[in-house]
Amino acid sequence: MKTIINHYKASFEGLSKEIWYLSLITLINRAGTMVIPFLSLYLTKSLDFSKDDAGWILACFGIGSVIGGWLGGKLTDKIGYYKVMIISLFITGINFIILQYITSFIGLCLAILFLMIIADSFRPAVYVSIKAYSKPKNQTRSLALLRLAINIGMGIGPTIAGLIIVMEGYDLLFWIDGLTCIFAVLLFKYLVKSPEKVIQETKADDTKKDLNIVYKDFTYWIFIAICFFMGMAFMQLIVTMPVYYNEIFGLDEFKISLILVINIVIIILFEMPLISFLEKTNISITTYILTASLLMSLSFLVLYENYWIGILILSMIIITLGEMLGFPYTNKFALSRTKEGVEGSYMALYAIAFSLSHIFSPKIGLNIVENYGYQVNWLLTCAYGIIGVILSLWLQKRIKSNPK
């Protein structure tokens, strides 16, 4: 046991204080992001929207995320990640508080669209900040620590949220979401200093760079397609699964949150030691990405049989293993591919790949469930993972023939 504990502690060594601060701020922010995992239930159960209407509203979530990712990348290259993160967190906090007062279909579409444009401009900025605050050899572990903070926060948030919804309803969640974003801004400003000198140096070099180089990198586009299909599969966990748990197995929000916590607990206990161990092997990044796509595919295939509640736990374990490999290593691949001076554009495209899946996955998934049932949707979601596997094999082949 002592050896296991020492290995766990060693997996955190050598990370910069800025990464620890960013992770703390992210934990607080994500713990407050309570309404997102229950948004599909909020729309269908509390506001009485049909699954089709809820799908359109959640599609606006994805469209806003795409625009936000693009905008965040451009702003990061222009004014630096620090300012983008501050502005995004503060305005997002205000938007969450306002969102609870909007209940019409058109109003929610527009409000969620704007919310996600602002909120997801944060993502390219935080990715670039990791590259700035980490040594290259520590980047994957830095990303894993940030994900650990996200998952601890998301473990705390939905569990408390499930209780609050059962006891008080949804309104209080919007206040908590908004105020924690604003508190995260204050903490970030106090703990993490603005790297003005780094930004000025980067801006001085920008005139010498091909700002459109990311769009000419065909290998990177294959990778972006893999991220898109990985996102198409994973988004079903957030959007369709809570409704599935409720309708097919009769679970309320609190019981749903307990199943979602399985994902969080596994990541908290095992992701950092796993990444630390894998970093010492000679296995390629693309192999991890391929394996992640395969695991995500399998996690939805097992849901085809829905007669036993234990299958929900098995599926959650498998998709969590895929997530633990997929997201840190897709992030590492994206960072390793960036060119100096246009890091924001590279990471924006990476963020947009997942944002696009946020548009299509909810709409397609909920529409298929409405018309053909859950089992057909699980088979289609399984196919997304298989496409990811095929594209990963193609990516491996291109990397071997042309590493850059």
N, C-alpha and C positions, 0 to 999 in steps of 0.2 A: 504493500500500500504506500509506504514511504517513497519507493522508487517511482510509482505512478504520479504521486503528488509532485515530486521533484521534476519529473519530465514535463508535467503540466506547467509548472512555474517557469521552467527553462524556455518553454515555447513563447513566452512573453518578453524575454530579455533582449536588450539592444534596441528597442523601439524608442524613438525620440519623444520628448515631453509634449511636443505639439500634437503628435499622433494620439497620445493619451488624452490630451485636452479635447481634441476633436471627437474622440470616442465618447468621452464623458458628456459632451454637449449633445451628441447624436443620441445617446442613451436617454437623456432627459426629454429631448424632442420626440423621440419615437414612443416613449412611454406615454406621452400625451396624445399621440396620434391614435385615438381610441375608436373613432367612428369609421375609419377606412375599412377594416375587416368586416364590418357589419353593414356597409353601404348598400349592398344588394338587398339585404333583409330590410333595412330602413326604408328603401324605396318601395319594395313590394308589400311589406307587412304594415309599416307605420303610415306610409303615405298612400297605400292602396294602388300603386301603379301596376300595370300588367308587366309580365316578364319582358314583353317586346318593348314597352316604353322604358323600362328600367335598362334594357340593353342599349337603347339610344342614348340615355343619359350617361351611362358608363362609357359609351363610345366617345362622348364629349370629354370625359375624363382622359381618355387616350389621346384624342386630338390635341387637347391642351398640353398634355405631356410631350407630344412631338414638337409642338411650337416652342414650348418651354426649354426643351433640350437644345434645339437649334439656337434659340435666343441666348441661352446660358453660355453656350460655346462661343458665340460671337462676342458677347460681353466679356467673357473671361479673357479672350485674346486681346480685347481692347482696353479694359480697365482693371483687369486682374481678378483672380478668384476671390480675394478677400472681400472686396466691395460687393461683388455679386452675391456672396453667401449672406452678408449682413442684410442687404436690401430684400433678398428673397425670403429669408426667415421672418422678417418683421411684417412685410405685407401679407404673407401667407397666414400669419397669426390673426391679423385683422379680418381677413377673408373667411377664416373658419368660424369666427364669432358671428359674422353676418349671415353665413350660409343657413343657419338654423331657422331664419325667418323667411326663407324662400321655399315655397311649396308647389308652385305651378310647374308644369312640364317645361315650358319655354324658359322660365326663370331659372330652373335648376340646370338646364342645359348650358345656358350662358354663364351662370355663376360657377359651375364646376369647370367649364372651359377656362375661364379667367383664373380661377384658383390654381389649376394645374399648370397654366402658362407660367405663373409666378413661382409656384412651389418647385417645379421641375427644372427651372433655370439654375437651381441649386446644385443639381447632380453633376454636370460637367465641371463646375467649379470645385466641388469637393474631391473629384477624381484627380484633377490637376494639383490640388493642394497636397494630396498624398504623394505625388511624384516630387513635389517641392520639399516636403518635410521628411522624406524617407530616403535612406540609402538604397541603391538598386537591389542589393541582396535582401533587404528587409521589406520590399514593397508588397510581396504576397502576404506576409504575416501582418503588415500594417493594414492591408485590405481586410484580412481575416479578423483583426481586432475591431475594425470599424463595423464589420458585419456582426461580430459578437455583440457589440454595443447595440446595434439595431435590433438584434434578436432578443436580447435581454429586455430592451424597451418594449418590443412588440409582445414579449411574453407577459410582462407586467400589465401593459395597456389593455389588451383584449380581455384578460382575465378579470380585471377590475371593471372594464366596460360591460362585460356580460352581467355582472352583479348589478351595476348601475342601471342597465336597461331593464332588467327584471323588476327592480325596486322603484326606479324613478322615471324611466323612459329615456329617450335619446337626447333631449335638449341640453342636459348638463355636459354631455360629451363634447359638444361643439365649443363650449366655453373652455373646457380643459384643453382641448386641442389648440385653440387660439392662444391662450395664456402661456402654455408651455413653449410655443414657438417664440413668443416675445421674450420669455425668460431665457431661452437658449441664445437669443441675440445678445442680451446683456452679459451673459456668461462668456460667450465667444469673444466679445469685444474686450472683456477684462482679462481673459486668460491668454488669448492668442494675439500676438502683436502683428500689426500690418507690415508685410514685407515690401515696403515701398521701393526700396533699392532694387530688389529682384524684378519687380514689375517694370521699372524704368529701363533696366538693362534689356529685358525681353522686348519691350516696345521699340527700343532703338534698333534691335536686330530684325524686327518684323518686315521692314522695307526690303530686306534682302531675300525674304522667303517667298516661295510660291504658295500663296494662301489657299489655292485650290488643289494642292497636292493630294489631300486625302481622297478627293473624288476620282483621282486617277489611279489609285491603289487597288487593283482588281482583287488581289489576295485579301485585302481588308474587307472588300465587299462580300466575298464568300463568307468570311467570319461574321460579318454583320447579319447575313442571312441566317446563319446558325443561331445567333443570339435572338433573332426574331422568332424562329420556330421554338426555341427553348422558352421564350417569353409566352408564346401562344399556349404552350402546355402549362407552364407554371401559373399563369393568370387564372386558370380554372380552379386552382386551389383557393384563390381569394374570392372569386366571383360566384362560381357555380356550386362549389362544394358546400358552403354554408347553407344554401337553399336546399341542396340534396340531403344534407344531414337533417334538416328540419322537416322536409316533406316526406322523405322515404323512411327515416328512422325515428321521427317525432322528437328530435332533440331541441331543447330551447337554447337561447343564446349562451347561457352559462355553461351548459354541457358541450356546446359547440366550441366554446373558448378552451375547455379542458382538452379537447382533441387537438386543437391548434397548438396548445402548449407543448404537446409531444414534440413537434417540430422544433420549438424553441429550446427545450431542454437538451435534446440531442446535440444541437448546434453549440450550445453553451459548454457542454461537457466534452465534446469530442472534436470540434472543428479546429481549434488552435493547435492541439497536439497532433492532429492528423496532418495539417498543413506543414507544421514544423518537421514532421517525419518525412513527408513527401518531398520537401525542398532538398533533402539530402540524397534523393534518388536521381537516377539519370532518365527518368521517364519524361517524355516530351509533354509540353503544355497541351498540344492538340489531342494527345491520348486521353488526358483528363477530361477535356471538353467532349470528346466522343463518348466516353463512359458516362458522363453526366446526361447526355441526350438519351442514351440507352436506358438508364435508370428511370428517367422521367417518363419515357414511353411505357416501361413496365409497370410503373406505379398506377397508371390509369387503366392498363389492360386488366389488372387484378380486380378493378372495380366493376368489371362486366358482370360478375356474380355478386348480387346484392342481398342475399338471403341471410347473411351473418354480419353482425355489427363489428366483429373482430377484423373484418376485411378493411374497415376504415383505418384501423391502427396500422395494419400491415402496409397499406398504401401510403400512409403518412410517413412511415419509416423509410420506405424506398425513395419517395420523392425528396425527403430530407437528405439522404445520402447523395442523390443527384445534385441537389442544391449546394451541398458542401463542396463538391468538386467543381460544379459548373460556374457559379458566380465568382469565386475568387480567381479562378484561372481564366475565365473570359476577360475579367477585369485586368489581370496581369498581361494577357496577350495584347489587349488594346493599348495599355500603357507602354509596353515594349515596342509597339509599332509606331508610336507618335514621333513627330519630327519637331525639333526645337522651334519655338515661336508660334506653332499652330497646334499646340497640345489641346487647347479648348475645342477646336474643330474636330479633332480625332475623337475626343471623349464625348463630344456632343452627338456624333454619329452613333457611337456605342449606346448612349442613353436613348437616342431616338429609335434604335432597333427594338428596344423593350417597350418604348412608348407606343410604337406602331402596333405591337401585339396587344397593348391595352385598348386600342381602338377595336380591333377585329375579334379578339378572343371573347370579350363579354357579349358582343352582339351576336356572333356566330353561335357561341355556346348556349346562351339563353334561348335563342331562336330555335335551335335544334331540340333542346329540351322541351320547349313549348309544343313543337309539332311532331317530334319523333321519339321523345323520351330520353332518359339519362344514358341508357346503355349505348345508343348510337353516338351520343356525344363523347363517351369515354373511348370508343373505338377511333373516332376522328382525332381526339387528343393524343391517343397512342401513336397515330400516324404522324403527328407533328414531330414527335421524338425520333421516329424512324427517318424522317427527312433530315433532321439534324445529324443523325449518324452518317447518312450518305454524304452530306455536305462536309462533315468533319473528315471523312476519308479523302475527299477532294482537296480540302485544305492541307492535310498532311502531305499529299503528293506535291502540291505547289510549293510548300515550304521547303521540302527536300530538294526540289529542283532550283528554287530561287528563294533563299532565306530572307532576302530584303525586298 
